[in-house]
Amino acid sequence: MLRTVSVVVIDGIAPFEFGVVCEVFGIDRTEDGVPAFDFRVCGERPGEPLAMGVGAQLIPEYGLEALRDADLVAVPAARIRDEYPPEVLRALADAHERGATMLSVCSGVFLLGAAGLLEGRRCTSHWRYAAQVAERFPGARIDPDVLFVDEGDIITSAGTAAGIDTCLHLIRREFGSAAATAIARRMVVAPQREGGQRQFVAAPVPEQTADSLQPLLAWMLDHLDADHTVPSLAERTRVSERTFARRFVAETGTTPHRWLSTQRVLHARSLLEQTDLGIEHIARVCGFGTAALLRHHFRQVVGVTPADYRRAFSHAESGQPSASGR
């Protein structure tokens, strides 16, 4: 079970990518039903400041010895360089050999590669760095089109906002969709985005402006069983259908229909994990109407049938967390 999270920071650490890891794993969200993590920020020389490259410094509290019993070792993006600190690379390799799950955000994948952890592995990074990763680590199989790659014990993400998708995916993998959705709600981001880097979508964190669609999105989540259409939603927000559709894509990165279908699937996942409700009943309360339509959309988003998902992840009877999926 994932309990101890150690974040490795080096000189030139990227503040946003570091912040993503802190936001998902470093904040106590037990009141939302999310397990508490023993969260550690680790550097080669604890107590000494590291330049962040944006006119600020970061002081790690822990040394590299804090990786020795970590369940997860996260490596945020940092300035790419020809050589990385040997002690940091050795600590990463040792942690992986011991059995820790390794997670990189954006250019953090270069540290994993320099530590020898990408040989024969599929991985990803920001699309701008894909060719550079392939050149420096020819044994790695770089996929520049996806938001993240989960190889079980090594998880790599694309650039910036994709780190959010990756961290939420790991929470979902380890603790189920309810925990991931709880964190996503607090962060005001989509629990799960579709597609990959080819979309060049904007970050899924919407601007909090007066005309934000967040109140509408929250209302839709509370009424997933209703029949939502673009005309009815546009009328509710008191704008034209064309303006509504444009604003919806700009704020969520997808169309109203696809967003609603994904949210319905995510709700179905939660019900499959936590209840023993029948598939037909779940289809109705999630807004799909029929089990056949639920199966169709569920398989498109999740990749398996609702019944297969329930067999793998349901803990309604035992009350215990589902299998980690490793």
ZILIN-V604833 format. One record per pair of residues at least 6 apart in sequence whose ideal C-beta (glycine too) atoms are under 6 Angstrom apart, sorted by the first residue. I is the first residue (numbers start at 1). J is the second residue. D is the distance in whole Angstrom. If there is no record, write none. Layout:
I_J_D, I_J_D
//
This chain:
2_71_5, 2_72_6, 2_174_5, 3_71_6, 4_38_4, 4_70_5, 4_71_5, 5_25_4, 5_37_5, 5_39_5, 5_72_5, 6_40_5, 6_42_5, 6_66_5, 6_67_5, 6_70_4, 6_73_5, 7_21_5, 7_41_5, 7_74_5, 8_42_5, 8_75_5, 9_43_5, 9_50_6, 9_60_5, 10_78_5, 11_50_5, 11_51_6, 12_53_5, 12_78_5, 12_79_3, 13_52_6, 13_58_6, 13_78_5, 14_77_4, 15_52_5, 15_54_6, 17_76_4, 17_77_4, 17_105_4, 17_106_5, 17_163_5, 18_76_4, 20_163_4, 20_164_6, 21_74_5, 21_76_6, 24_167_4, 24_183_6, 25_37_5, 25_39_6, 26_39_4, 28_36_6, 30_36_5, 32_182_4, 33_182_6, 34_179_5, 34_182_6, 40_62_5, 40_66_5, 41_60_5, 41_61_6, 42_60_6, 42_62_4, 42_64_6, 42_66_5, 43_60_3, 44_85_5, 44_87_5, 44_88_6, 46_60_5, 46_62_6, 46_63_4, 49_57_4, 49_59_5, 50_58_5, 52_58_6, 64_91_4, 67_73_6, 67_91_5, 67_95_4, 70_100_5, 72_101_5, 73_95_5, 73_100_5, 73_102_5, 74_103_5, 75_104_5, 75_108_4, 75_111_5, 76_105_5, 76_108_5, 77_105_5, 77_106_4, 77_107_4, 77_108_5, 80_107_5, 80_110_6, 84_111_6, 84_114_5, 89_114_5, 89_115_4, 92_115_4, 93_115_5, 93_116_6, 96_102_5, 96_117_6, 101_153_5, 102_154_5, 103_155_5, 104_112_5, 104_156_5, 105_157_5, 105_163_4, 106_126_5, 106_159_5, 107_129_6, 109_123_6, 109_125_4, 109_156_5, 112_118_6, 113_137_4, 118_137_5, 118_140_4, 119_139_4, 120_139_6, 121_140_6, 121_151_5, 121_154_6, 122_141_4, 122_149_5, 123_140_5, 123_142_6, 123_149_5, 123_156_4, 124_143_5, 124_146_5, 124_149_5, 124_156_5, 124_158_5, 125_133_5, 126_158_6, 126_159_3, 127_144_5, 127_197_5, 130_142_5, 130_144_4, 133_142_5, 134_142_5, 145_196_5, 145_197_6, 145_198_5, 146_196_4, 147_158_5, 147_162_4, 147_165_5, 147_196_6, 148_157_4, 148_165_6, 148_166_4, 149_156_5, 152_326_5, 157_163_5, 157_166_4, 158_197_5, 161_203_4, 164_189_6, 165_193_6, 168_180_5, 168_184_6, 171_179_5, 171_180_4, 172_180_4, 173_325_5, 174_324_5, 175_321_6, 176_273_5, 176_322_5, 177_266_6, 177_269_4, 177_270_5, 178_270_5, 180_191_6, 181_191_5, 184_191_4, 189_204_5, 189_205_6, 190_204_5, 191_266_6, 193_204_6, 201_253_4, 204_253_6, 206_212_6, 206_251_5, 213_251_5, 216_237_6, 224_264_5, 224_267_6, 224_286_6, 224_287_5, 225_285_5, 225_287_5, 228_260_6, 230_241_5, 230_256_6, 231_241_6, 234_241_4, 234_244_4, 237_244_6, 248_256_5, 252_259_5, 261_297_5, 262_301_6, 264_286_5, 264_287_5, 265_297_6, 265_298_5, 265_301_4, 267_286_5, 268_282_5, 268_286_5, 271_277_6, 271_282_5, 272_306_6, 272_309_6, 272_310_4, 273_313_5, 273_314_6, 274_316_6, 275_316_5, 276_316_5, 279_291_5, 279_306_6, 280_291_5, 283_290_6, 283_291_5, 283_294_4, 288_294_4, 295_305_6, 298_306_5, 299_305_6, 313_322_4, 315_322_5
//
